Amino acid sequence: MRAGATGARATAFDALGDAARTALITFGLLLPLIGFQTVTNIRDELVLTTRWPLLAVFVAIAAAGRFVYSFALAPWFAQRALRPAQAAPVWRDNLRKWFVPFAIAFVLAYPTIAIAAAGLRGAGKWIDNFGIQILIYVMLGWGLNIVVGLAGLLDLGYVAFYAVGAYSYALLAKTFGLAFWILLPLAGILASFWGILLGFPVLRLRGDYLAIVTLAFGEIIRLVLINWVALTNGYAGISGIPRPTFFGIPFNAGDNGFAAVFGLENLPVYRLTFFYYIILTLAFITCLVTMRLRRLPIGRAWEALREDEIACRSLGINTTNTKLTAFAMGAMFAGFAGSFFAARLTFISPESFTFLESATILSIVVLGGMGSQIGVALAAILLIGGTEIMRQLDFLKQIFGSTFDPTQYRMLLVGLAMVLMMIWRPRGLITTRTPSVFLKERKSIAVDLVKEGRG
């Protein structure tokens, strides 16, 4: 008994030491980010202020979390690793079986659920900020998953195709007055064309060199949008972009508007619900096309290219066409999402297409599990939905002061989430995938059997 108490005491002291070291590291990292703040006084002078209570809270949270991990979780993980492998429980098999049908039913009924919970006047922000916003990034994540997850080509400039789709729709709609449903495929085609243009210079590049070139491509597109003022209006952006109509019925307050035609109260929830089902349909099309392409020869060529380009060439696969089709397909879906983005907001500017957007989309793909459609969707819900939830945490101002804005710490939490994922689940949320082709019986493939965990 005494030996056990001594061991527990030693473990507690070790955990306290880890917590103290974590507190010092956290203090050093967060001191310039949170401890100091610059504000402008009434004389328009920049003044340096401090936020010691807020910094102390973050340091205490980090130290407490490290203590709990070192004292309780780490020994439990070590004992768990020594246990013999057991068959998966029944509930896990049932979850895998019913999760996708339940998720599809939920997203189809989400506007109805939001209206039932918040009413017609309060449901708009839940449909727009959570439903539409998350689905846009789900679609972008699935599009980038073709390039990064299936073909193994690291793309840091994916937002460029998103911008091409948005500006293509905005300029053509305002100049020629074409409808949304005509310009939607055209925006995808134009974005796909730019994807092919990007593919040609990078045919011989992989890894870090490919990442640098794609990053430069994204910045080139953004700078063109800023400086070609005659076409894009520069930083001022393009406003008054036409919105899609419901079979020719616009969503406005006029006598020919949607609400007047159907005898309803003129509320934005009807327009937002219509937009929700548009982006949901586009996301479903992206997912279905991607899953179908994986089973076709081109999809298997993407995966072969990802695993080993030299072996891929030795099998007679045309790597040039394989890379170009990957860039073209991924860019096409980004163009679709960009055209919807422009129609939804009726205003776009270069500030909406910065490198941060590319980094966010790539983070969704990496955290979800490269090559996993479900994993990308879950990661988009966590990253984008978590950001939107932080906007609703106004009660934190009563704790940290009226100047506290939870959304300012969004990227800090995203970085923390990525660090935790790299420690505990380095291959993403979904670590298994369904094979593209199989013999007699379909079996899930552990992602650690795939090169670099992709697939």
C-alpha positions as CSV (number, residue, x, y, z in Angstrom):
1,M,0.0,0.0,0.0
2,R,2.9,2.3,0.9
3,A,4.6,1.6,-2.4
4,G,1.4,2.4,-4.3
5,A,1.0,5.7,-2.4
6,T,4.7,6.5,-3.1
7,G,4.2,5.8,-6.9
8,A,1.0,7.9,-7.0
9,R,2.9,10.7,-5.2
10,A,5.8,10.5,-7.7
11,T,3.3,10.6,-10.6
12,A,1.6,13.6,-9.1
13,F,4.9,15.4,-8.7
14,D,5.9,14.6,-12.3
15,A,2.5,15.8,-13.5
16,L,2.9,19.1,-11.5
17,G,6.4,19.5,-13.1
18,D,4.9,19.0,-16.6
19,A,2.1,21.5,-15.7
20,A,4.6,24.1,-14.5
21,R,6.7,23.8,-17.7
22,T,3.6,24.0,-19.8
23,A,2.6,27.1,-17.9
24,L,5.9,28.8,-18.6
25,I,5.9,27.9,-22.3
26,T,2.3,29.1,-22.6
27,F,3.1,32.4,-20.8
28,G,6.1,33.0,-23.2
29,L,4.0,32.2,-26.3
30,L,0.9,34.1,-25.4
31,L,2.5,37.1,-23.7
32,P,2.9,39.1,-27.0
33,L,-0.4,37.7,-28.4
34,I,-2.7,38.2,-25.5
35,G,-0.8,39.8,-22.7
36,F,-0.1,43.0,-24.7
37,Q,-2.6,45.0,-26.7
38,T,-2.3,48.2,-28.7
39,V,-5.2,50.7,-28.6
40,T,-5.8,54.1,-30.0
41,N,-6.5,56.9,-27.4
42,I,-8.6,60.0,-27.9
43,R,-5.6,61.9,-29.3
44,D,-5.2,59.2,-32.0
45,E,-2.0,57.9,-30.4
46,L,-1.1,54.2,-30.3
47,V,-0.9,53.1,-26.7
48,L,0.3,49.7,-25.3
49,T,-1.9,48.2,-22.7
50,T,-1.9,44.9,-20.8
51,R,-4.4,42.1,-20.3
52,W,-2.9,40.2,-17.4
53,P,-6.2,38.6,-16.1
54,L,-7.0,37.2,-19.5
55,L,-3.4,35.9,-20.0
56,A,-3.6,34.3,-16.5
57,V,-6.8,32.4,-17.5
58,F,-5.2,31.0,-20.6
59,V,-2.0,30.0,-18.7
60,A,-4.1,28.3,-16.0
61,I,-6.2,26.4,-18.6
62,A,-3.1,25.1,-20.3
63,A,-1.4,24.1,-17.0
64,A,-4.6,22.4,-15.8
65,G,-5.0,20.5,-19.0
66,R,-1.4,19.3,-19.0
67,F,-1.7,18.2,-15.4
68,V,-4.8,16.2,-16.1
69,Y,-3.2,14.6,-19.1
70,S,0.1,13.7,-17.3
71,F,-1.6,12.4,-14.1
72,A,-4.6,10.6,-15.5
73,L,-4.8,10.3,-19.3
74,A,-1.2,9.3,-20.1
75,P,-1.2,6.3,-17.8
76,W,-4.6,5.2,-19.0
77,F,-3.4,5.4,-22.7
78,A,-0.3,3.4,-21.8
79,Q,-2.4,0.7,-20.1
80,R,-4.8,0.7,-23.0
81,A,-1.9,0.1,-25.5
82,L,-0.9,-3.0,-23.6
83,R,-4.3,-4.6,-23.8
84,P,-4.8,-7.3,-26.5
85,A,-6.7,-6.2,-29.6
86,Q,-10.4,-6.7,-29.4
87,A,-13.2,-6.9,-31.9
88,A,-15.0,-3.6,-32.6
89,P,-18.1,-3.2,-30.4
90,V,-21.6,-3.6,-31.9
91,W,-22.5,0.0,-31.4
92,R,-19.5,1.1,-33.5
93,D,-20.7,-1.0,-36.4
94,N,-24.2,0.3,-36.1
95,L,-22.8,3.9,-36.0
96,R,-20.9,3.3,-39.2
97,K,-24.0,1.7,-40.8
98,W,-26.5,4.4,-39.9
99,F,-24.4,7.6,-39.7
100,V,-24.5,8.5,-43.4
101,P,-28.3,8.0,-43.8
102,F,-28.9,10.0,-40.6
103,A,-26.6,12.8,-41.7
104,I,-28.2,13.1,-45.1
105,A,-31.7,13.2,-43.5
106,F,-30.5,15.8,-41.0
107,V,-29.1,18.2,-43.6
108,L,-32.2,17.8,-45.7
109,A,-34.4,18.7,-42.8
110,Y,-32.1,21.3,-41.2
111,P,-34.0,24.4,-42.4
112,T,-37.2,22.9,-41.0
113,I,-35.5,22.1,-37.7
114,A,-34.1,25.7,-37.5
115,I,-37.5,27.2,-38.2
116,A,-39.2,25.0,-35.7
117,A,-36.6,25.8,-33.0
118,A,-36.1,29.6,-33.6
119,G,-39.2,30.6,-35.6
120,L,-39.4,32.3,-39.0
121,R,-37.7,35.5,-37.8
122,G,-34.9,33.9,-35.8
123,A,-34.0,31.0,-38.0
124,G,-32.4,33.1,-40.7
125,K,-29.0,33.4,-39.0
126,W,-28.9,29.7,-38.2
127,I,-29.6,28.7,-41.8
128,D,-27.2,31.3,-43.2
129,N,-24.3,31.4,-40.7
130,F,-24.3,27.7,-40.0
131,G,-26.0,25.8,-42.8
132,I,-24.9,27.8,-45.9
133,Q,-21.5,28.8,-44.6
134,I,-20.5,25.3,-43.6
135,L,-21.8,23.7,-46.8
136,I,-19.7,26.2,-48.9
137,Y,-16.5,25.0,-47.1
138,V,-17.6,21.3,-47.3
139,M,-17.9,21.7,-51.0
140,L,-14.5,23.5,-51.2
141,G,-13.0,20.8,-49.0
142,W,-14.3,18.0,-51.3
143,G,-13.0,19.8,-54.3
144,L,-9.5,20.2,-52.8
145,N,-9.6,16.6,-51.6
146,I,-9.4,15.5,-55.3
147,V,-6.1,17.3,-55.7
148,V,-4.6,16.7,-52.3
149,G,-6.2,13.6,-50.9
150,L,-6.6,11.5,-54.1
151,A,-3.8,12.8,-56.4
152,G,-1.4,13.7,-53.7
153,L,-0.6,17.2,-55.1
154,L,-0.2,19.8,-52.4
155,D,-2.1,22.9,-53.5
156,L,-1.8,26.1,-51.4
157,G,-3.5,28.4,-53.9
158,Y,-6.9,26.7,-54.2
159,V,-8.6,30.0,-53.3
160,A,-7.6,31.3,-56.7
161,F,-10.1,29.0,-58.5
162,Y,-12.7,30.1,-55.9
163,A,-12.0,33.7,-56.9
164,V,-12.2,32.9,-60.6
165,G,-15.6,31.4,-60.2
166,A,-16.9,34.3,-58.1
167,Y,-15.6,37.0,-60.4
168,S,-16.7,35.1,-63.6
169,Y,-20.3,35.0,-62.3
170,A,-20.2,38.6,-61.1
171,L,-18.8,40.2,-64.3
172,L,-20.9,38.1,-66.7
173,A,-24.1,38.6,-64.7
174,K,-23.7,42.3,-64.5
175,T,-22.4,42.8,-68.1
176,F,-24.6,40.5,-70.0
177,G,-27.5,40.0,-67.6
178,L,-27.3,36.2,-67.8
179,A,-29.1,34.0,-65.3
180,F,-27.4,32.2,-62.4
181,W,-28.2,28.7,-63.8
182,I,-26.5,29.6,-67.1
183,L,-23.5,31.1,-65.5
184,L,-23.0,28.4,-62.8
185,P,-21.6,25.8,-65.3
186,L,-19.7,28.5,-67.2
187,A,-18.0,29.7,-64.0
188,G,-16.9,26.1,-63.3
189,I,-15.6,25.7,-66.8
190,L,-13.6,28.9,-66.6
191,A,-12.1,27.9,-63.2
192,S,-11.3,24.5,-64.6
193,F,-9.5,26.2,-67.5
194,W,-7.3,28.1,-65.0
195,G,-6.7,24.9,-63.2
196,I,-5.3,23.4,-66.4
197,L,-3.1,26.5,-66.8
198,L,-1.7,26.0,-63.3
199,G,-1.2,22.3,-64.0
200,F,1.1,22.7,-67.0
201,P,4.0,24.6,-65.2
202,V,4.0,22.2,-62.2
203,L,4.0,18.9,-64.1
204,R,7.5,18.1,-62.9
205,L,7.1,19.5,-59.3
206,R,6.2,17.7,-56.1
207,G,6.3,18.4,-52.4
208,D,7.6,21.7,-51.2
209,Y,8.3,23.1,-54.7
210,L,4.7,22.4,-55.8
211,A,3.4,24.1,-52.7
212,I,5.5,27.2,-53.4
213,V,4.3,27.5,-57.0
214,T,0.6,27.0,-56.1
215,L,0.9,29.5,-53.3
216,A,2.4,32.0,-55.8
217,F,-0.4,31.3,-58.3
218,G,-3.0,32.1,-55.6
219,E,-1.3,35.4,-54.8
220,I,-0.9,36.3,-58.5
221,I,-4.7,35.9,-59.0
222,R,-5.4,38.1,-56.0
223,L,-3.0,40.8,-57.1
224,V,-4.5,40.8,-60.6
225,L,-7.9,41.3,-59.0
226,I,-6.6,44.2,-57.0
227,N,-4.7,46.0,-59.8
228,W,-6.9,45.3,-62.9
229,V,-9.2,48.1,-61.7
230,A,-10.9,48.6,-65.1
231,L,-12.2,45.0,-65.0
232,T,-12.5,44.1,-61.3
233,N,-12.9,47.6,-59.7
234,G,-9.9,46.8,-57.5
235,Y,-10.2,47.0,-53.7
236,A,-13.7,48.5,-54.1
237,G,-15.0,45.2,-55.4
238,I,-18.2,44.5,-57.4
239,S,-21.6,45.1,-55.8
240,G,-25.1,44.7,-57.0
241,I,-24.5,41.1,-58.2
242,P,-27.9,39.5,-59.3
243,R,-29.2,36.7,-57.1
244,P,-30.7,33.5,-58.4
245,T,-34.5,33.4,-58.7
246,F,-37.1,30.8,-57.9
247,F,-38.3,29.8,-61.4
248,G,-38.1,33.4,-62.5
249,I,-39.6,34.8,-59.2
250,P,-37.1,37.1,-57.5
251,F,-36.7,37.3,-53.7
252,N,-37.5,41.0,-53.2
253,A,-40.2,43.2,-51.6
254,G,-41.9,44.1,-54.8
255,D,-45.3,42.9,-56.0
256,N,-43.7,40.3,-58.2
257,G,-41.5,39.0,-55.3
258,F,-41.6,35.5,-53.8
259,A,-43.5,36.6,-50.7
260,A,-46.1,38.6,-52.6
261,V,-46.7,35.8,-55.2
262,F,-47.2,33.2,-52.5
263,G,-49.0,35.4,-50.1
264,L,-46.3,35.2,-47.4
265,E,-44.7,37.7,-45.1
266,N,-41.6,39.3,-46.6
267,L,-38.9,37.6,-44.5
268,P,-35.3,36.7,-45.5
269,V,-35.7,33.2,-44.2
270,Y,-37.4,32.1,-47.5
271,R,-34.5,33.3,-49.6
272,L,-31.9,31.8,-47.2
273,T,-33.7,28.4,-47.3
274,F,-33.7,28.5,-51.1
275,F,-30.0,29.3,-51.1
276,Y,-29.4,26.5,-48.6
277,Y,-30.9,23.9,-50.8
278,I,-28.9,25.2,-53.8
279,I,-25.5,24.8,-52.1
280,L,-26.7,21.5,-50.6
281,T,-27.4,20.2,-54.1
282,L,-24.0,21.5,-55.4
283,A,-22.3,19.8,-52.4
284,F,-24.1,16.5,-53.1
285,I,-23.1,16.7,-56.8
286,T,-19.5,17.3,-55.8
287,C,-19.5,14.3,-53.4
288,L,-21.2,11.9,-55.9
289,V,-19.0,12.9,-58.8
290,T,-15.9,12.5,-56.7
291,M,-17.0,9.0,-55.4
292,R,-17.8,8.0,-58.9
293,L,-14.5,9.2,-60.3
294,R,-12.6,7.2,-57.7
295,R,-14.0,4.0,-59.1
296,L,-13.2,5.0,-62.7
297,P,-9.7,4.5,-64.3
298,I,-8.9,8.2,-63.8
299,G,-9.6,7.9,-60.1
300,R,-7.4,4.9,-59.7
301,A,-4.7,6.7,-61.7
302,W,-4.9,9.6,-59.2
303,E,-4.4,7.2,-56.3
304,A,-1.5,5.5,-58.2
305,L,0.1,8.9,-58.8
306,R,-0.2,9.7,-55.1
307,E,1.4,6.5,-54.0
308,D,4.4,6.4,-56.4
309,E,4.8,8.5,-59.5
310,I,7.7,6.4,-60.9
311,A,5.7,3.2,-60.5
312,C,2.7,5.0,-62.0
313,R,4.7,5.9,-65.1
314,S,6.1,2.3,-65.4
315,L,2.5,1.0,-65.6
316,G,1.9,3.1,-68.7
317,I,-0.2,5.8,-67.0
318,N,0.0,9.2,-68.5
319,T,1.0,11.3,-65.5
320,T,0.6,14.5,-67.4
321,N,-3.1,14.0,-68.1
322,T,-3.6,12.6,-64.6
323,K,-2.3,15.7,-62.9
324,L,-4.1,18.0,-65.3
325,T,-7.4,16.3,-64.7
326,A,-6.9,16.4,-61.0
327,F,-6.3,20.2,-61.1
328,A,-9.1,20.7,-63.5
329,M,-11.8,18.8,-61.5
330,G,-10.8,20.4,-58.2
331,A,-10.8,23.9,-59.8
332,M,-14.2,23.2,-61.4
333,F,-15.9,22.6,-58.1
334,A,-14.2,25.6,-56.6
335,G,-15.6,27.7,-59.4
336,F,-19.1,26.4,-58.7
337,A,-18.7,27.4,-55.0
338,G,-17.3,30.8,-56.0
339,S,-20.3,31.6,-58.3
340,F,-22.7,30.7,-55.5
341,F,-20.7,32.8,-53.0
342,A,-21.0,35.8,-55.3
343,A,-24.7,35.3,-55.8
344,R,-25.3,34.8,-52.1
345,L,-23.6,38.0,-50.9
346,T,-24.2,40.2,-54.0
347,F,-20.8,41.7,-53.3
348,I,-17.2,40.4,-53.7
349,S,-13.8,41.9,-53.3
350,P,-10.2,40.6,-53.3
351,E,-10.3,40.6,-49.5
352,S,-12.5,37.6,-49.6
353,F,-9.9,35.5,-51.4
354,T,-6.7,35.7,-49.3
355,F,-4.2,33.0,-48.5
356,L,-6.0,32.5,-45.2
357,E,-8.9,31.0,-47.1
358,S,-6.6,28.5,-48.8
359,A,-5.1,27.6,-45.5
360,T,-8.5,27.0,-44.0
361,I,-9.7,24.7,-46.8
362,L,-6.4,22.8,-46.6
363,S,-6.8,22.5,-42.8
364,I,-10.2,21.0,-43.3
365,V,-8.9,18.4,-45.7
366,V,-5.9,17.5,-43.4
367,L,-7.9,17.4,-40.2
368,G,-10.7,15.4,-41.7
369,G,-8.4,12.8,-43.2
370,M,-7.1,13.0,-46.8
371,G,-9.3,11.2,-49.2
372,S,-12.2,10.8,-46.7
373,Q,-15.4,12.5,-47.8
374,I,-17.0,12.1,-44.4
375,G,-13.9,13.3,-42.6
376,V,-13.8,16.5,-44.6
377,A,-17.4,17.2,-43.9
378,L,-16.9,16.7,-40.1
379,A,-13.8,18.9,-40.1
380,A,-15.7,21.7,-41.9
381,I,-18.4,21.5,-39.3
382,L,-15.9,21.7,-36.5
383,L,-13.8,24.5,-37.9
384,I,-16.4,26.7,-39.6
385,G,-19.3,25.9,-37.2
386,G,-17.0,26.4,-34.2
387,T,-16.1,29.8,-35.5
388,E,-19.7,30.8,-35.9
389,I,-20.6,29.5,-32.5
390,M,-17.9,31.7,-31.0
391,R,-19.8,34.7,-32.4
392,Q,-22.7,33.7,-30.1
393,L,-20.6,33.7,-26.9
394,D,-21.5,37.2,-25.8
395,F,-21.7,36.1,-22.2
396,L,-17.9,35.8,-22.1
397,K,-17.8,39.6,-22.2
398,Q,-19.2,39.6,-18.7
399,I,-16.3,37.5,-17.6
400,F,-13.4,39.1,-19.5
401,G,-14.7,42.6,-20.1
402,S,-16.7,44.4,-22.7
403,T,-13.8,44.6,-25.1
404,F,-13.3,40.8,-25.3
405,D,-14.1,39.4,-28.7
406,P,-14.1,35.6,-28.8
407,T,-13.7,35.5,-32.6
408,Q,-10.2,37.1,-32.3
409,Y,-9.0,33.8,-30.9
410,R,-10.4,31.7,-33.7
411,M,-7.1,31.0,-35.3
412,L,-5.5,30.3,-31.9
413,L,-8.0,27.6,-31.3
414,V,-7.7,26.2,-34.8
415,G,-3.9,26.0,-34.3
416,L,-4.4,24.2,-31.0
417,A,-6.9,21.8,-32.6
418,M,-4.3,21.0,-35.3
419,V,-1.6,20.4,-32.7
420,L,-3.8,18.0,-30.7
421,M,-4.8,16.2,-33.9
422,M,-1.2,15.7,-34.9
423,I,-0.5,14.2,-31.5
424,W,-3.5,11.9,-31.1
425,R,-4.8,11.4,-34.6
426,P,-2.1,12.4,-37.1
427,R,-4.0,10.8,-40.0
428,G,-7.1,12.8,-39.5
429,L,-10.6,12.3,-38.0
430,I,-11.3,9.4,-40.3
431,T,-8.4,6.9,-40.5
432,T,-10.0,4.3,-42.7
433,R,-11.2,4.4,-46.3
434,T,-13.2,2.3,-48.7
435,P,-11.1,0.8,-51.5
436,S,-11.8,2.0,-55.0
437,V,-11.9,-1.6,-56.4
438,F,-12.2,-4.9,-54.5
439,L,-12.2,-8.6,-55.2
440,K,-15.2,-10.6,-53.9
441,E,-15.5,-8.6,-50.6
442,R,-15.3,-4.9,-49.8
443,K,-13.1,-4.3,-46.8
444,S,-12.0,-1.0,-45.2
445,I,-8.3,-0.1,-45.6
446,A,-6.4,1.3,-42.6
447,V,-4.9,4.6,-43.7
448,D,-1.5,3.6,-42.3
449,L,-1.2,1.1,-45.1
450,V,-1.3,4.0,-47.6
451,K,1.7,6.2,-48.3
452,E,1.9,9.2,-46.0
453,G,-1.5,8.3,-44.6
454,R,-3.3,9.7,-47.6
455,G,-6.4,8.0,-48.9
